[in-house]
Amino acid sequence: MSVHKIIEKKIMTNISSEFLQIENESHRHAVPAHSETHFKVTVVSKMFEGMPLIARHRLLNELLREELAGPVHALALHTYTTAQWIAKNRLSPDSADCLGGGK
């Protein structure tokens, strides 16, 4: 199973989300073609209401502990309540370009 699919399955199994988007951004970094090392994850969930941002990130980091210890080098997390997502016009911020690796 691909790393992307593993991430998706773990989040979908453990977090009731209204919106989930997982983007493999490895191609924007100095890694071999078809790598699965850099991901951007956007999750919108009612479960996040009243939960501080750091707690949301800790939850996802714990869910993806094995992937972060292995194939995943970077994980950009964007976690929102429904109201926050609507206020952001249902758009996740763009990731910065890679500045390392000589690319």
ABEGO torsion letter per residue (X at the ends): XBAAAAAAAAAAAABBBABBBBBBAAAABBBBBGBBABBBBBBBBAAABGBBAAAAAAAAAAAAAAAAABABABBBBBBBBAAAAAAAGGBBBBBBBBABGGX
